[in-house]
Amino acid sequence: MIEGLIVGLLAGLIAGWLMKGEGYGFLKNLVLGLFGGCVGGWLFDLFNLEWNGTLGRIGTAVVGAVVIIWIARCLRK
């Protein structure tokens, strides 16, 4: 469980940097990373992709978090 929280925090932080240039704050980064892991896992399953290990989990969550940020920005416009 602790590893999942750390992965979520790192993924949210990385996605925040990639999409905005800075993070969103501790709690938002954590939530973004955790939901990003779900969205990234769903997308990877959809395209029959697999990325294993801790780095794979972080990468998958980053991809999902970037997609979430992108969709949120599109809906705001």
C-alpha positions as YAML, in Angstrom:
chain: A
units: angstrom
residues:
- id: 1
  name: MET
  ca: [0.00, 0.00, 0.00]
- id: 2
  name: ILE
  ca: [2.81, 2.41, 0.85]
- id: 3
  name: GLU
  ca: [4.50, 1.58, -2.44]
- id: 4
  name: GLY
  ca: [1.27, 2.41, -4.31]
- id: 5
  name: LEU
  ca: [1.08, 5.79, -2.61]
- id: 6
  name: ILE
  ca: [4.71, 6.54, -3.44]
- id: 7
  name: VAL
  ca: [4.18, 5.48, -7.07]
- id: 8
  name: GLY
  ca: [1.06, 7.65, -7.25]
- id: 9
  name: LEU
  ca: [2.86, 10.65, -5.79]
- id: 10
  name: LEU
  ca: [5.81, 10.30, -8.16]
- id: 11
  name: ALA
  ca: [3.55, 9.80, -11.18]
- id: 12
  name: GLY
  ca: [1.44, 12.84, -10.31]
- id: 13
  name: LEU
  ca: [4.54, 14.95, -9.77]
- id: 14
  name: ILE
  ca: [6.10, 13.90, -13.08]
- id: 15
  name: ALA
  ca: [2.85, 14.40, -15.00]
- id: 16
  name: GLY
  ca: [2.41, 17.82, -13.41]
- id: 17
  name: TRP
  ca: [5.90, 18.81, -14.51]
- id: 18
  name: LEU
  ca: [5.35, 17.48, -18.02]
- id: 19
  name: MET
  ca: [2.01, 19.18, -18.57]
- id: 20
  name: LYS
  ca: [2.39, 22.41, -16.63]
- id: 21
  name: GLY
  ca: [6.02, 22.90, -15.83]
- id: 22
  name: GLU
  ca: [5.53, 22.43, -12.07]
- id: 23
  name: GLY
  ca: [3.64, 20.19, -9.67]
- id: 24
  name: TYR
  ca: [0.11, 20.71, -8.38]
- id: 25
  name: GLY
  ca: [0.85, 20.22, -4.69]
- id: 26
  name: PHE
  ca: [1.21, 17.10, -2.58]
- id: 27
  name: LEU
  ca: [-2.43, 16.02, -2.34]
- id: 28
  name: LYS
  ca: [-3.37, 16.80, -5.96]
- id: 29
  name: ASN
  ca: [-0.23, 15.03, -7.23]
- id: 30
  name: LEU
  ca: [-1.10, 11.97, -5.16]
- id: 31
  name: VAL
  ca: [-4.71, 11.82, -6.36]
- id: 32
  name: LEU
  ca: [-3.67, 12.52, -9.96]
- id: 33
  name: GLY
  ca: [-1.08, 9.74, -9.84]
- id: 34
  name: LEU
  ca: [-3.48, 7.22, -8.30]
- id: 35
  name: PHE
  ca: [-6.23, 7.92, -10.85]
- id: 36
  name: GLY
  ca: [-3.54, 8.08, -13.54]
- id: 37
  name: GLY
  ca: [-2.53, 4.54, -12.65]
- id: 38
  name: CYS
  ca: [-6.11, 3.37, -13.24]
- id: 39
  name: VAL
  ca: [-6.46, 5.26, -16.53]
- id: 40
  name: GLY
  ca: [-2.99, 4.24, -17.71]
- id: 41
  name: GLY
  ca: [-3.65, 0.60, -16.85]
- id: 42
  name: TRP
  ca: [-6.93, 0.71, -18.75]
- id: 43
  name: LEU
  ca: [-5.24, 2.32, -21.80]
- id: 44
  name: PHE
  ca: [-2.38, -0.18, -21.77]
- id: 45
  name: ASP
  ca: [-4.88, -3.07, -21.57]
- id: 46
  name: LEU
  ca: [-6.88, -1.55, -24.42]
- id: 47
  name: PHE
  ca: [-3.81, -1.53, -26.68]
- id: 48
  name: ASN
  ca: [-2.47, -4.84, -25.37]
- id: 49
  name: LEU
  ca: [0.66, -3.25, -23.91]
- id: 50
  name: GLU
  ca: [2.50, -4.34, -20.80]
- id: 51
  name: TRP
  ca: [5.06, -2.50, -18.69]
- id: 52
  name: ASN
  ca: [6.25, -4.42, -15.62]
- id: 53
  name: GLY
  ca: [8.11, -3.55, -12.47]
- id: 54
  name: THR
  ca: [8.10, -0.45, -10.34]
- id: 55
  name: LEU
  ca: [9.31, 1.77, -13.18]
- id: 56
  name: GLY
  ca: [6.59, 0.32, -15.36]
- id: 57
  name: ARG
  ca: [3.96, 1.14, -12.75]
- id: 58
  name: ILE
  ca: [5.25, 4.69, -12.49]
- id: 59
  name: GLY
  ca: [5.37, 5.04, -16.29]
- id: 60
  name: THR
  ca: [1.87, 3.68, -16.70]
- id: 61
  name: ALA
  ca: [0.54, 6.04, -14.04]
- id: 62
  name: VAL
  ca: [2.35, 9.00, -15.66]
- id: 63
  name: VAL
  ca: [0.76, 8.20, -19.03]
- id: 64
  name: GLY
  ca: [-2.67, 8.00, -17.41]
- id: 65
  name: ALA
  ca: [-2.16, 11.21, -15.42]
- id: 66
  name: VAL
  ca: [-1.04, 13.09, -18.55]
- id: 67
  name: VAL
  ca: [-4.20, 11.89, -20.32]
- id: 68
  name: ILE
  ca: [-6.33, 13.07, -17.37]
- id: 69
  name: ILE
  ca: [-4.69, 16.52, -17.39]
- id: 70
  name: TRP
  ca: [-5.11, 16.79, -21.16]
- id: 71
  name: ILE
  ca: [-8.82, 15.87, -21.01]
- id: 72
  name: ALA
  ca: [-9.40, 18.31, -18.13]
- id: 73
  name: ARG
  ca: [-7.79, 21.12, -20.12]
- id: 74
  name: CYS
  ca: [-9.90, 20.31, -23.18]
- id: 75
  name: LEU
  ca: [-13.10, 20.38, -21.11]
- id: 76
  name: ARG
  ca: [-12.22, 23.76, -19.55]
- id: 77
  name: LYS
  ca: [-12.01, 25.49, -22.93]
...
